[in-house]
């Protein structure tokens, strides 16, 4: 499994908050030209790193704009669209 500051199972089940924050923080780019997130199948750790540090054409999103609780809710939402594999599945790969 992955180690480091981004490792660990998704710490939220708040899909309502996750979808809301996805729409307000992520969808603007990811639904108008940026790579699609649906069905990426990234691990939670990889997605956390991308969100916080950025990469490619994406700038990192600081905790002041997306709290850790909000980010975890976004990850939980992304599981429902295949963007992230849930912790149990990721741990067994």
mmCIF file as gemmi writes it, N, C-alpha and C atoms, coordinates in Angstrom:
data_model
loop_
_atom_site.group_PDB
_atom_site.id
_atom_site.type_symbol
_atom_site.label_atom_id
_atom_site.label_alt_id
_atom_site.label_comp_id
_atom_site.label_asym_id
_atom_site.label_entity_id
_atom_site.label_seq_id
_atom_site.pdbx_PDB_ins_code
_atom_site.Cartn_x
_atom_site.Cartn_y
_atom_site.Cartn_z
_atom_site.occupancy
_atom_site.B_iso_or_equiv
_atom_site.pdbx_formal_charge
_atom_site.auth_seq_id
_atom_site.auth_asym_id
_atom_site.pdbx_PDB_model_num
ATOM 1 N N . UNK Axp A 1 ? 0.824 -1.213 0 1 0 ? 1 A 1
ATOM 2 C CA . UNK Axp A 1 ? 0 0 0 1 0 ? 1 A 1
ATOM 3 C C . UNK Axp A 1 ? 0.852 1.255 0 1 0 ? 1 A 1
ATOM 4 N N . UNK Axp A 2 ? 0.241 2.37 -0.189 1 0 ? 2 A 1
ATOM 5 C CA . UNK Axp A 2 ? 0.976 3.624 -0.22 1 0 ? 2 A 1
ATOM 6 C C . UNK Axp A 2 ? 1.187 4.151 1.189 1 0 ? 2 A 1
ATOM 7 N N . UNK Axp A 3 ? 2.306 4.823 1.388 1 0 ? 3 A 1
ATOM 8 C CA . UNK Axp A 3 ? 2.603 5.426 2.676 1 0 ? 3 A 1
ATOM 9 C C . UNK Axp A 3 ? 2.824 6.918 2.473 1 0 ? 3 A 1
ATOM 10 N N . UNK Axp A 4 ? 2.965 7.644 3.568 1 0 ? 4 A 1
ATOM 11 C CA . UNK Axp A 4 ? 3.207 9.065 3.462 1 0 ? 4 A 1
ATOM 12 C C . UNK Axp A 4 ? 1.985 9.877 3.825 1 0 ? 4 A 1
ATOM 13 N N . UNK Axp A 5 ? 2.101 11.187 3.671 1 0 ? 5 A 1
ATOM 14 C CA . UNK Axp A 5 ? 1.034 12.077 4.155 1 0 ? 5 A 1
ATOM 15 C C . UNK Axp A 5 ? -0.289 11.918 3.432 1 0 ? 5 A 1
ATOM 16 N N . UNK Axp A 6 ? -0.291 11.315 2.258 1 0 ? 6 A 1
ATOM 17 C CA . UNK Axp A 6 ? -1.533 11.209 1.485 1 0 ? 6 A 1
ATOM 18 C C . UNK Axp A 6 ? -2.186 9.831 1.605 1 0 ? 6 A 1
ATOM 19 N N . UNK Axp A 7 ? -1.538 8.914 2.323 1 0 ? 7 A 1
ATOM 20 C CA . UNK Axp A 7 ? -2.046 7.544 2.424 1 0 ? 7 A 1
ATOM 21 C C . UNK Axp A 7 ? -3.261 7.467 3.327 1 0 ? 7 A 1
ATOM 22 N N . UNK Axp A 8 ? -3.985 6.369 3.219 1 0 ? 8 A 1
ATOM 23 C CA . UNK Axp A 8 ? -5.099 6.117 4.13 1 0 ? 8 A 1
ATOM 24 C C . UNK Axp A 8 ? -6.423 6.006 3.411 1 0 ? 8 A 1
ATOM 25 N N . UNK Axp A 9 ? -7.342 5.328 4.088 1 0 ? 9 A 1
ATOM 26 C CA . UNK Axp A 9 ? -8.687 5.163 3.543 1 0 ? 9 A 1
ATOM 27 C C . UNK Axp A 9 ? -9.416 6.505 3.526 1 0 ? 9 A 1
ATOM 28 N N . UNK Axp A 10 ? -10.425 6.593 2.7 1 0 ? 10 A 1
ATOM 29 C CA . UNK Axp A 10 ? -11.237 7.813 2.613 1 0 ? 10 A 1
ATOM 30 C C . UNK Axp A 10 ? -11.977 8.024 3.932 1 0 ? 10 A 1
ATOM 31 N N . UNK Axp A 11 ? -11.861 9.224 4.48 1 0 ? 11 A 1
ATOM 32 C CA . UNK Axp A 11 ? -12.345 9.495 5.832 1 0 ? 11 A 1
ATOM 33 C C . UNK Axp A 11 ? -13.689 10.209 5.849 1 0 ? 11 A 1
ATOM 34 N N . UNK Axp A 12 ? -14.49 10.022 4.815 1 0 ? 12 A 1
ATOM 35 C CA . UNK Axp A 12 ? -15.802 10.662 4.766 1 0 ? 12 A 1
ATOM 36 C C . UNK Axp A 12 ? -16.765 9.767 4.002 1 0 ? 12 A 1
ATOM 37 N N . UNK Axp A 13 ? -18.039 9.879 4.36 1 0 ? 13 A 1
ATOM 38 C CA . UNK Axp A 13 ? -19.094 9.24 3.577 1 0 ? 13 A 1
ATOM 39 C C . UNK Axp A 13 ? -20.131 10.275 3.156 1 0 ? 13 A 1
ATOM 40 N N . UNK Axp A 14 ? -19.753 11.56 3.24 1 0 ? 14 A 1
ATOM 41 C CA . UNK Axp A 14 ? -20.697 12.654 2.977 1 0 ? 14 A 1
ATOM 42 C C . UNK Axp A 14 ? -20.748 12.955 1.482 1 0 ? 14 A 1
ATOM 43 N N . UNK Axp A 15 ? -21.543 12.163 0.768 1 0 ? 15 A 1
ATOM 44 C CA . UNK Axp A 15 ? -21.601 12.321 -0.683 1 0 ? 15 A 1
ATOM 45 C C . UNK Axp A 15 ? -22.229 13.642 -1.094 1 0 ? 15 A 1
ATOM 46 N N . UNK Axp A 16 ? -23.156 14.143 -0.289 1 0 ? 16 A 1
ATOM 47 C CA . UNK Axp A 16 ? -23.804 15.416 -0.626 1 0 ? 16 A 1
ATOM 48 C C . UNK Axp A 16 ? -22.788 16.546 -0.611 1 0 ? 16 A 1
ATOM 49 N N . UNK Axp A 17 ? -22.003 16.622 0.455 1 0 ? 17 A 1
ATOM 50 C CA . UNK Axp A 17 ? -20.949 17.638 0.54 1 0 ? 17 A 1
ATOM 51 C C . UNK Axp A 17 ? -19.928 17.42 -0.567 1 0 ? 17 A 1
ATOM 52 N N . UNK Axp A 18 ? -19.571 16.165 -0.794 1 0 ? 18 A 1
ATOM 53 C CA . UNK Axp A 18 ? -18.559 15.874 -1.806 1 0 ? 18 A 1
ATOM 54 C C . UNK Axp A 18 ? -18.977 16.32 -3.191 1 0 ? 18 A 1
ATOM 55 N N . UNK Axp A 19 ? -20.233 16.043 -3.544 1 0 ? 19 A 1
ATOM 56 C CA . UNK Axp A 19 ? -20.711 16.455 -4.862 1 0 ? 19 A 1
ATOM 57 C C . UNK Axp A 19 ? -20.786 17.97 -4.963 1 0 ? 19 A 1
ATOM 58 N N . UNK Axp A 20 ? -21.234 18.597 -3.871 1 0 ? 20 A 1
ATOM 59 C CA . UNK Axp A 20 ? -21.315 20.062 -3.853 1 0 ? 20 A 1
ATOM 60 C C . UNK Axp A 20 ? -19.938 20.689 -4.06 1 0 ? 20 A 1
ATOM 61 N N . UNK Axp A 21 ? -18.931 20.182 -3.341 1 0 ? 21 A 1
ATOM 62 C CA . UNK Axp A 21 ? -17.589 20.736 -3.466 1 0 ? 21 A 1
ATOM 63 C C . UNK Axp A 21 ? -16.964 20.39 -4.82 1 0 ? 21 A 1
ATOM 64 N N . UNK Axp A 22 ? -17.272 19.203 -5.333 1 0 ? 22 A 1
ATOM 65 C CA . UNK Axp A 22 ? -16.8 18.854 -6.679 1 0 ? 22 A 1
ATOM 66 C C . UNK Axp A 22 ? -17.352 19.852 -7.694 1 0 ? 22 A 1
ATOM 67 N N . UNK Axp A 23 ? -18.652 20.123 -7.598 1 0 ? 23 A 1
ATOM 68 C CA . UNK Axp A 23 ? -19.267 21.053 -8.554 1 0 ? 23 A 1
ATOM 69 C C . UNK Axp A 23 ? -18.662 22.45 -8.433 1 0 ? 23 A 1
ATOM 70 N N . UNK Axp A 24 ? -18.388 22.894 -7.2 1 0 ? 24 A 1
ATOM 71 C CA . UNK Axp A 24 ? -17.924 24.264 -7.017 1 0 ? 24 A 1
ATOM 72 C C . UNK Axp A 24 ? -16.421 24.426 -7.229 1 0 ? 24 A 1
ATOM 73 N N . UNK Axp A 25 ? -15.631 23.369 -6.975 1 0 ? 25 A 1
ATOM 74 C CA . UNK Axp A 25 ? -14.18 23.503 -7.031 1 0 ? 25 A 1
ATOM 75 C C . UNK Axp A 25 ? -13.525 22.79 -8.212 1 0 ? 25 A 1
ATOM 76 N N . UNK Axp A 26 ? -14.171 21.756 -8.746 1 0 ? 26 A 1
ATOM 77 C CA . UNK Axp A 26 ? -13.506 20.888 -9.718 1 0 ? 26 A 1
ATOM 78 C C . UNK Axp A 26 ? -14.162 20.908 -11.101 1 0 ? 26 A 1
ATOM 79 N N . UNK Axp A 27 ? -15.493 20.939 -11.106 1 0 ? 27 A 1
ATOM 80 C CA . UNK Axp A 27 ? -16.216 20.733 -12.361 1 0 ? 27 A 1
ATOM 81 C C . UNK Axp A 27 ? -15.96 21.845 -13.373 1 0 ? 27 A 1
ATOM 82 N N . UNK Axp A 28 ? -15.697 23.058 -12.912 1 0 ? 28 A 1
ATOM 83 C CA . UNK Axp A 28 ? -15.489 24.172 -13.827 1 0 ? 28 A 1
ATOM 84 C C . UNK Axp A 28 ? -14.449 23.86 -14.883 1 0 ? 28 A 1
ATOM 85 N N . UNK Axp A 29 ? -13.352 23.227 -14.446 1 0 ? 29 A 1
ATOM 86 C CA . UNK Axp A 29 ? -12.31 22.835 -15.402 1 0 ? 29 A 1
ATOM 87 C C . UNK Axp A 29 ? -12.541 21.43 -15.941 1 0 ? 29 A 1
ATOM 88 N N . UNK Axp A 30 ? -12.896 20.511 -15.052 1 0 ? 30 A 1
ATOM 89 C CA . UNK Axp A 30 ? -12.921 19.109 -15.46 1 0 ? 30 A 1
ATOM 90 C C . UNK Axp A 30 ? -14.109 18.747 -16.328 1 0 ? 30 A 1
ATOM 91 N N . UNK Axp A 31 ? -15.064 19.663 -16.454 1 0 ? 31 A 1
ATOM 92 C CA . UNK Axp A 31 ? -16.162 19.405 -17.372 1 0 ? 31 A 1
ATOM 93 C C . UNK Axp A 31 ? -16.129 20.358 -18.56 1 0 ? 31 A 1
ATOM 94 N N . UNK Axp A 32 ? -14.991 21.046 -18.729 1 0 ? 32 A 1
ATOM 95 C CA . UNK Axp A 32 ? -14.855 21.931 -19.891 1 0 ? 32 A 1
ATOM 96 C C . UNK Axp A 32 ? -13.421 21.931 -20.399 1 0 ? 32 A 1
ATOM 97 N N . UNK Axp A 33 ? -12.902 20.75 -20.661 1 0 ? 33 A 1
ATOM 98 C CA . UNK Axp A 33 ? -11.6 20.68 -21.313 1 0 ? 33 A 1
ATOM 99 C C . UNK Axp A 33 ? -10.527 19.938 -20.536 1 0 ? 33 A 1
ATOM 100 N N . UNK Axp A 34 ? -10.507 20.069 -19.21 1 0 ? 34 A 1
ATOM 101 C CA . UNK Axp A 34 ? -9.5 19.338 -18.437 1 0 ? 34 A 1
ATOM 102 C C . UNK Axp A 34 ? -9.836 17.849 -18.469 1 0 ? 34 A 1
ATOM 103 N N . UNK Axp A 35 ? -8.846 17.004 -18.231 1 0 ? 35 A 1
ATOM 104 C CA . UNK Axp A 35 ? -9.118 15.56 -18.287 1 0 ? 35 A 1
ATOM 105 C C . UNK Axp A 35 ? -10.293 15.153 -17.403 1 0 ? 35 A 1
ATOM 106 N N . UNK Axp A 36 ? -11.08 14.238 -17.894 1 0 ? 36 A 1
ATOM 107 C CA . UNK Axp A 36 ? -12.23 13.751 -17.133 1 0 ? 36 A 1
ATOM 108 C C . UNK Axp A 36 ? -11.759 12.95 -15.93 1 0 ? 36 A 1
ATOM 109 N N . UNK Axp A 37 ? -12.479 13.082 -14.828 1 0 ? 37 A 1
ATOM 110 C CA . UNK Axp A 37 ? -12.134 12.362 -13.605 1 0 ? 37 A 1
ATOM 111 C C . UNK Axp A 37 ? -12.875 11.026 -13.545 1 0 ? 37 A 1
ATOM 112 N N . UNK Axp A 38 ? -14.069 10.968 -14.125 1 0 ? 38 A 1
ATOM 113 C CA . UNK Axp A 38 ? -14.859 9.737 -14.08 1 0 ? 38 A 1
ATOM 114 C C . UNK Axp A 38 ? -14.045 8.568 -14.646 1 0 ? 38 A 1
ATOM 115 N N . UNK Axp A 39 ? -14.085 7.46 -13.933 1 0 ? 39 A 1
ATOM 116 C CA . UNK Axp A 39 ? -13.453 6.21 -14.35 1 0 ? 39 A 1
ATOM 117 C C . UNK Axp A 39 ? -11.923 6.256 -14.42 1 0 ? 39 A 1
ATOM 118 N N . UNK Axp A 40 ? -11.304 7.254 -13.778 1 0 ? 40 A 1
ATOM 119 C CA . UNK Axp A 40 ? -9.836 7.255 -13.7 1 0 ? 40 A 1
ATOM 120 C C . UNK Axp A 40 ? -9.332 6.087 -12.862 1 0 ? 40 A 1
ATOM 121 N N . UNK Axp A 41 ? -10.043 5.796 -11.772 1 0 ? 41 A 1
ATOM 122 C CA . UNK Axp A 41 ? -9.648 4.687 -10.915 1 0 ? 41 A 1
ATOM 123 C C . UNK Axp A 41 ? -8.39 4.922 -10.1 1 0 ? 41 A 1
ATOM 124 N N . UNK Axp A 42 ? -8.088 6.179 -9.78 1 0 ? 42 A 1
ATOM 125 C CA . UNK Axp A 42 ? -6.906 6.48 -8.975 1 0 ? 42 A 1
ATOM 126 C C . UNK Axp A 42 ? -7.119 6.062 -7.531 1 0 ? 42 A 1
ATOM 127 N N . UNK Axp A 43 ? -6.022 5.818 -6.818 1 0 ? 43 A 1
ATOM 128 C CA . UNK Axp A 43 ? -6.096 5.556 -5.379 1 0 ? 43 A 1
ATOM 129 C C . UNK Axp A 43 ? -6.426 6.855 -4.65 1 0 ? 43 A 1
ATOM 130 N N . UNK Axp A 44 ? -6.986 6.748 -3.44 1 0 ? 44 A 1
ATOM 131 C CA . UNK Axp A 44 ? -7.213 7.972 -2.658 1 0 ? 44 A 1
ATOM 132 C C . UNK Axp A 44 ? -5.926 8.78 -2.481 1 0 ? 44 A 1
ATOM 133 N N . UNK Axp A 45 ? -4.809 8.093 -2.214 1 0 ? 45 A 1
ATOM 134 C CA . UNK Axp A 45 ? -3.549 8.804 -1.988 1 0 ? 45 A 1
ATOM 135 C C . UNK Axp A 45 ? -3.121 9.597 -3.221 1 0 ? 45 A 1
ATOM 136 N N . UNK Axp A 46 ? -3.234 8.97 -4.375 1 0 ? 46 A 1
ATOM 137 C CA . UNK Axp A 46 ? -2.826 9.67 -5.61 1 0 ? 46 A 1
ATOM 138 C C . UNK Axp A 46 ? -3.723 10.877 -5.864 1 0 ? 46 A 1
ATOM 139 N N . UNK Axp A 47 ? -5.024 10.729 -5.599 1 0 ? 47 A 1
ATOM 140 C CA . UNK Axp A 47 ? -5.939 11.846 -5.822 1 0 ? 47 A 1
ATOM 141 C C . UNK Axp A 47 ? -5.692 12.958 -4.82 1 0 ? 47 A 1
ATOM 142 N N . UNK Axp A 48 ? -5.436 12.601 -3.561 1 0 ? 48 A 1
ATOM 143 C CA . UNK Axp A 48 ? -5.115 13.644 -2.568 1 0 ? 48 A 1
ATOM 144 C C . UNK Axp A 48 ? -3.887 14.436 -2.992 1 0 ? 48 A 1
ATOM 145 N N . UNK Axp A 49 ? -2.853 13.724 -3.46 1 0 ? 49 A 1
ATOM 146 C CA . UNK Axp A 49 ? -1.626 14.4 -3.876 1 0 ? 49 A 1
ATOM 147 C C . UNK Axp A 49 ? -1.91 15.345 -5.041 1 0 ? 49 A 1
ATOM 148 N N . UNK Axp A 50 ? -2.706 14.885 -6.003 1 0 ? 50 A 1
ATOM 149 C CA . UNK Axp A 50 ? -3.041 15.729 -7.155 1 0 ? 50 A 1
ATOM 150 C C . UNK Axp A 50 ? -3.807 16.974 -6.713 1 0 ? 50 A 1
ATOM 151 N N . UNK Axp A 51 ? -4.754 16.783 -5.798 1 0 ? 51 A 1
ATOM 152 C CA . UNK Axp A 51 ? -5.561 17.916 -5.336 1 0 ? 51 A 1
ATOM 153 C C . UNK Axp A 51 ? -4.684 18.931 -4.614 1 0 ? 51 A 1
ATOM 154 N N . UNK Axp A 52 ? -3.848 18.481 -3.712 1 0 ? 52 A 1
ATOM 155 C CA . UNK Axp A 52 ? -3.042 19.402 -2.905 1 0 ? 52 A 1
ATOM 156 C C . UNK Axp A 52 ? -1.851 19.979 -3.652 1 0 ? 52 A 1
ATOM 157 N N . UNK Axp A 53 ? -1.174 19.182 -4.474 1 0 ? 53 A 1
ATOM 158 C CA . UNK Axp A 53 ? 0.07 19.622 -5.109 1 0 ? 53 A 1
ATOM 159 C C . UNK Axp A 53 ? -0.11 20.006 -6.566 1 0 ? 53 A 1
ATOM 160 N N . UNK Axp A 54 ? -1.213 19.554 -7.166 1 0 ? 54 A 1
ATOM 161 C CA . UNK Axp A 54 ? -1.412 19.818 -8.579 1 0 ? 54 A 1
ATOM 162 C C . UNK Axp A 54 ? -0.527 18.934 -9.427 1 0 ? 54 A 1
ATOM 163 N N . UNK Axp A 55 ? -0.543 19.201 -10.713 1 0 ? 55 A 1
ATOM 164 C CA . UNK Axp A 55 ? 0.246 18.411 -11.653 1 0 ? 55 A 1
ATOM 165 C C . UNK Axp A 55 ? -0.35 18.582 -13.033 1 0 ? 55 A 1
ATOM 166 N N . UNK Axp A 56 ? 0.476 18.454 -14.045 1 0 ? 56 A 1
ATOM 167 C CA . UNK Axp A 56 ? -0.003 18.747 -15.389 1 0 ? 56 A 1
ATOM 168 C C . UNK Axp A 56 ? -0.378 20.212 -15.458 1 0 ? 56 A 1
ATOM 169 N N . UNK Axp A 57 ? -1.57 20.516 -15.958 1 0 ? 57 A 1
ATOM 170 C CA . UNK Axp A 57 ? -2.016 21.907 -16.037 1 0 ? 57 A 1
ATOM 171 C C . UNK Axp A 57 ? -2.796 22.347 -14.805 1 0 ? 57 A 1
ATOM 172 N N . UNK Axp A 58 ? -2.907 21.456 -13.807 1 0 ? 58 A 1
ATOM 173 C CA . UNK Axp A 58 ? -3.715 21.76 -12.634 1 0 ? 58 A 1
ATOM 174 C C . UNK Axp A 58 ? -2.867 22.36 -11.536 1 0 ? 58 A 1
ATOM 175 N N . UNK Axp A 59 ? -3.364 23.449 -10.959 1 0 ? 59 A 1
ATOM 176 C CA . UNK Axp A 59 ? -2.731 24.011 -9.769 1 0 ? 59 A 1
ATOM 177 C C . UNK Axp A 59 ? -3.251 23.28 -8.545 1 0 ? 59 A 1
ATOM 178 N N . UNK Axp A 60 ? -2.41 23.145 -7.539 1 0 ? 60 A 1
ATOM 179 C CA . UNK Axp A 60 ? -2.845 22.542 -6.288 1 0 ? 60 A 1
ATOM 180 C C . UNK Axp A 60 ? -3.921 23.4 -5.628 1 0 ? 60 A 1
ATOM 181 N N . UNK Axp A 61 ? -4.785 22.752 -4.869 1 0 ? 61 A 1
ATOM 182 C CA . UNK Axp A 61 ? -5.855 23.45 -4.159 1 0 ? 61 A 1
ATOM 183 C C . UNK Axp A 61 ? -5.505 23.437 -2.674 1 0 ? 61 A 1
ATOM 184 N N . UNK Axp A 62 ? -5.241 24.613 -2.089 1 0 ? 62 A 1
ATOM 185 C CA . UNK Axp A 62 ? -4.822 24.651 -0.684 1 0 ? 62 A 1
ATOM 186 C C . UNK Axp A 62 ? -5.988 24.378 0.266 1 0 ? 62 A 1
ATOM 187 N N . UNK Axp A 63 ? -5.634 24.04 1.505 1 0 ? 63 A 1
ATOM 188 C CA . UNK Axp A 63 ? -6.643 23.726 2.512 1 0 ? 63 A 1
ATOM 189 C C . UNK Axp A 63 ? -7.568 24.918 2.771 1 0 ? 63 A 1
ATOM 190 N N . UNK Axp A 64 ? -7.072 26.122 2.493 1 0 ? 64 A 1
ATOM 191 C CA . UNK Axp A 64 ? -7.918 27.308 2.689 1 0 ? 64 A 1
ATOM 192 C C . UNK Axp A 64 ? -9.081 27.359 1.705 1 0 ? 64 A 1
ATOM 193 N N . UNK Axp A 65 ? -8.954 26.655 0.568 1 0 ? 65 A 1
ATOM 194 C CA . UNK Axp A 65 ? -10.031 26.623 -0.428 1 0 ? 65 A 1
ATOM 195 C C . UNK Axp A 65 ? -10.814 25.327 -0.409 1 0 ? 65 A 1
ATOM 196 N N . UNK Axp A 66 ? -10.2 24.275 0.144 1 0 ? 66 A 1
ATOM 197 C CA . UNK Axp A 66 ? -10.854 22.97 0.23 1 0 ? 66 A 1
ATOM 198 C C . UNK Axp A 66 ? -10.278 22.297 1.474 1 0 ? 66 A 1
ATOM 199 N N . UNK Axp A 67 ? -11.063 22.295 2.558 1 0 ? 67 A 1
ATOM 200 C CA . UNK Axp A 67 ? -10.559 21.742 3.812 1 0 ? 67 A 1
ATOM 201 C C . UNK Axp A 67 ? -10.319 20.246 3.66 1 0 ? 67 A 1
ATOM 202 N N . UNK Axp A 68 ? -9.58 19.677 4.592 1 0 ? 68 A 1
ATOM 203 C CA . UNK Axp A 68 ? -9.352 18.234 4.532 1 0 ? 68 A 1
ATOM 204 C C . UNK Axp A 68 ? -10.662 17.466 4.604 1 0 ? 68 A 1
ATOM 205 N N . UNK Axp A 69 ? -11.591 17.919 5.449 1 0 ? 69 A 1
ATOM 206 C CA . UNK Axp A 69 ? -12.894 17.24 5.53 1 0 ? 69 A 1
ATOM 207 C C . UNK Axp A 69 ? -13.62 17.318 4.191 1 0 ? 69 A 1
ATOM 208 N N . UNK Axp A 70 ? -13.561 18.491 3.556 1 0 ? 70 A 1
ATOM 209 C CA . UNK Axp A 70 ? -14.211 18.648 2.255 1 0 ? 70 A 1
ATOM 210 C C . UNK Axp A 70 ? -13.539 17.786 1.197 1 0 ? 70 A 1
ATOM 211 N N . UNK Axp A 71 ? -12.21 17.719 1.235 1 0 ? 71 A 1
ATOM 212 C CA . UNK Axp A 71 ? -11.487 16.903 0.272 1 0 ? 71 A 1
ATOM 213 C C . UNK Axp A 71 ? -11.86 15.432 0.433 1 0 ? 71 A 1
ATOM 214 N N . UNK Axp A 72 ? -11.977 14.958 1.67 1 0 ? 72 A 1
ATOM 215 C CA . UNK Axp A 72 ? -12.367 13.569 1.891 1 0 ? 72 A 1
ATOM 216 C C . UNK Axp A 72 ? -13.769 13.304 1.353 1 0 ? 72 A 1
ATOM 217 N N . UNK Axp A 73 ? -14.662 14.28 1.512 1 0 ? 73 A 1
ATOM 218 C CA . UNK Axp A 73 ? -16.011 14.127 0.966 1 0 ? 73 A 1
ATOM 219 C C . UNK Axp A 73 ? -15.968 14.075 -0.558 1 0 ? 73 A 1
ATOM 220 N N . UNK Axp A 74 ? -15.118 14.892 -1.168 1 0 ? 74 A 1
ATOM 221 C CA . UNK Axp A 74 ? -14.956 14.843 -2.626 1 0 ? 74 A 1
ATOM 222 C C . UNK Axp A 74 ? -14.456 13.465 -3.05 1 0 ? 74 A 1
ATOM 223 N N . UNK Axp A 75 ? -13.495 12.921 -2.312 1 0 ? 75 A 1
ATOM 224 C CA . UNK Axp A 75 ? -13 11.583 -2.655 1 0 ? 75 A 1
ATOM 225 C C . UNK Axp A 75 ? -14.12 10.555 -2.585 1 0 ? 75 A 1
ATOM 226 N N . UNK Axp A 76 ? -14.951 10.654 -1.542 1 0 ? 76 A 1
ATOM 227 C CA . UNK Axp A 76 ? -16.071 9.71 -1.407 1 0 ? 76 A 1
ATOM 228 C C . UNK Axp A 76 ? -17.008 9.833 -2.606 1 0 ? 76 A 1
ATOM 229 N N . UNK Axp A 77 ? -17.255 11.077 -3.041 1 0 ? 77 A 1
ATOM 230 C CA . UNK Axp A 77 ? -18.089 11.278 -4.229 1 0 ? 77 A 1
ATOM 231 C C . UNK Axp A 77 ? -17.414 10.699 -5.472 1 0 ? 77 A 1
ATOM 232 N N . UNK Axp A 78 ? -16.109 10.906 -5.604 1 0 ? 78 A 1
ATOM 233 C CA . UNK Axp A 78 ? -15.409 10.426 -6.794 1 0 ? 78 A 1
ATOM 234 C C . UNK Axp A 78 ? -15.447 8.907 -6.904 1 0 ? 78 A 1
ATOM 235 N N . UNK Axp A 79 ? -15.534 8.198 -5.765 1 0 ? 79 A 1
ATOM 236 C CA . UNK Axp A 79 ? -15.696 6.743 -5.818 1 0 ? 79 A 1
ATOM 237 C C . UNK Axp A 79 ? -16.965 6.392 -6.603 1 0 ? 79 A 1
ATOM 238 N N . UNK Axp A 80 ? -18.023 7.187 -6.425 1 0 ? 80 A 1
ATOM 239 C CA . UNK Axp A 80 ? -19.305 6.865 -7.052 1 0 ? 80 A 1
ATOM 240 C C . UNK Axp A 80 ? -19.263 7.045 -8.565 1 0 ? 80 A 1
ATOM 241 N N . UNK Axp A 81 ? -18.303 7.826 -9.083 1 0 ? 81 A 1
ATOM 242 C CA . UNK Axp A 81 ? -18.18 7.998 -10.532 1 0 ? 81 A 1
ATOM 243 C C . UNK Axp A 81 ? -16.934 7.293 -11.078 1 0 ? 81 A 1
ATOM 244 N N . UNK Axp A 82 ? -16.27 6.524 -10.219 1 0 ? 82 A 1
ATOM 245 C CA . UNK Axp A 82 ? -15.121 5.752 -10.668 1 0 ? 82 A 1
ATOM 246 C C . UNK Axp A 82 ? -13.822 6.524 -10.739 1 0 ? 82 A 1
ATOM 247 N N . UNK Axp A 83 ? -13.823 7.753 -10.268 1 0 ? 83 A 1
ATOM 248 C CA . UNK Axp A 83 ? -12.6 8.544 -10.302 1 0 ? 83 A 1
ATOM 249 C C . UNK Axp A 83 ? -11.562 8.051 -9.316 1 0 ? 83 A 1
ATOM 250 N N . UNK Axp A 84 ? -12.057 7.518 -8.201 1 0 ? 84 A 1
ATOM 251 C CA . UNK Axp A 84 ? -11.193 6.998 -7.143 1 0 ? 84 A 1
ATOM 252 C C . UNK Axp A 84 ? -11.666 5.59 -6.801 1 0 ? 84 A 1
ATOM 253 N N . UNK Axp A 85 ? -10.702 4.696 -6.553 1 0 ? 85 A 1
ATOM 254 C CA . UNK Axp A 85 ? -11.066 3.382 -6.043 1 0 ? 85 A 1
ATOM 255 C C . UNK Axp A 85 ? -11.135 3.478 -4.529 1 0 ? 85 A 1
ATOM 256 N N . UNK Axp A 86 ? -12.103 2.826 -3.904 1 0 ? 86 A 1
ATOM 257 C CA . UNK Axp A 86 ? -12.221 2.956 -2.452 1 0 ? 86 A 1
ATOM 258 C C . UNK Axp A 86 ? -11.037 2.297 -1.772 1 0 ? 86 A 1
ATOM 259 N N . UNK Axp A 87 ? -10.814 2.647 -0.528 1 0 ? 87 A 1
ATOM 260 C CA . UNK Axp A 87 ? -9.622 2.209 0.18 1 0 ? 87 A 1
ATOM 261 C C . UNK Axp A 87 ? -9.455 0.701 0.199 1 0 ? 87 A 1
ATOM 262 N N . UNK Axp A 88 ? -10.531 -0.035 0.383 1 0 ? 88 A 1
ATOM 263 C CA . UNK Axp A 88 ? -10.448 -1.494 0.466 1 0 ? 88 A 1
ATOM 264 C C . UNK Axp A 88 ? -9.933 -2.076 -0.843 1 0 ? 88 A 1
ATOM 265 N N . UNK Axp A 89 ? -10.467 -1.577 -1.954 1 0 ? 89 A 1
ATOM 266 C CA . UNK Axp A 89 ? -10.04 -2.074 -3.256 1 0 ? 89 A 1
ATOM 267 C C . UNK Axp A 89 ? -8.59 -1.683 -3.531 1 0 ? 89 A 1
ATOM 268 N N . UNK Axp A 90 ? -8.241 -0.442 -3.181 1 0 ? 90 A 1
ATOM 269 C CA . UNK Axp A 90 ? -6.889 0.046 -3.45 1 0 ? 90 A 1
ATOM 270 C C . UNK Axp A 90 ? -5.86 -0.738 -2.631 1 0 ? 90 A 1
ATOM 271 N N . UNK Axp A 91 ? -6.217 -1.073 -1.396 1 0 ? 91 A 1
ATOM 272 C CA . UNK Axp A 91 ? -5.278 -1.757 -0.516 1 0 ? 91 A 1
ATOM 273 C C . UNK Axp A 91 ? -4.957 -3.162 -1.014 1 0 ? 91 A 1
ATOM 274 N N . UNK Axp A 92 ? -5.902 -3.759 -1.74 1 0 ? 92 A 1
ATOM 275 C CA . UNK Axp A 92 ? -5.704 -5.141 -2.178 1 0 ? 92 A 1
ATOM 276 C C . UNK Axp A 92 ? -5.031 -5.242 -3.54 1 0 ? 92 A 1
ATOM 277 N N . UNK Axp A 93 ? -4.773 -4.124 -4.187 1 0 ? 93 A 1
ATOM 278 C CA . UNK Axp A 93 ? -4.173 -4.147 -5.531 1 0 ? 93 A 1
ATOM 279 C C . UNK Axp A 93 ? -2.658 -4.346 -5.463 1 0 ? 93 A 1
